[in-house]
């Protein structure tokens, strides 16, 4: 069976994000997938990239460089246990689903901290092994998120600009950089401003998509997809 890691960032289990996460676990489990959830708020995941991420001696104790130190620590097997645990989950997964509410045109800080700390050099990328030759090139990723604004606001002529512009740093700058192939995002627009019936429809649409997810082709990860 395939393995799925859901990295989930929402404080409230009863939220639509919580329901979307639950639907994903149920649907994928029914398919025989093995599903793991990293519930970042429940785990009290540390989002800050600090000296504490390296166990033991530093490579250069005179001047701290986080990127260099975590790269060296990864090679030595000296990263902190919480990072090793998350990297193991990523390593084992065929698909990564990121479930979150959009905050200020981006992911919540706790999820960005997960990206900052888990996807270290040597594990996820190692120049020149990035983008199509990134170290996680056998994996798929899907960003599933809710917005505060309506679909019209995130259209090309809308006040917030095309939603694809917002996805560029997340999908291209992080996932594609690490070699991960990206499936089309799943976006629930403005759930707070629609009826309960509409929110149920959003959950049903997500469940239906998950049933045929493995047949989907990844997006063309090029600047054209985002900015054409």
C-alpha angles and dihedrals in degrees: 000000000000121000124229130190117199113198103199128190117183131111097216124061091199092058122106088254088055090050092047089052091049092049090051092051092048097045097044092045089053087057090057094256120146105234125198122185125205100198097193099193093045089049090048085228112201107238097187119098103222145150087272089075090073120070117212127349125008122238088231114017092179096068124015116226110176096201094050095042095050091046091053092043091051090054091049094044090244103127118123116272096249090058093046089052094052093044089053090054091050092046092054096044125098090190132030117201117192111201118188149122115261109252118192094336092310145064121290115277092249090059093044086052089054089054092046095050105032102042096063127163111273092031105053104011140001118183125279085022099080138112108013091006096042115139094251094054096131093063138088127216134195127189111212114181148150126233135208092217129068127257089255091056090055096046121110093262093037127111093255096044127234112330087229090069088060091048093055097084093041102041100028104025095046113017101032090041087060091049096255116147111232127220120208111284120254109225129186105195120215099335091173091064100048134078125272086250091057091049089053088051089053090055092047091050090051092049091050092050092050090056092066098026096116090059093059123108117227117250120263097266098213134114088257092067090057104035109025 
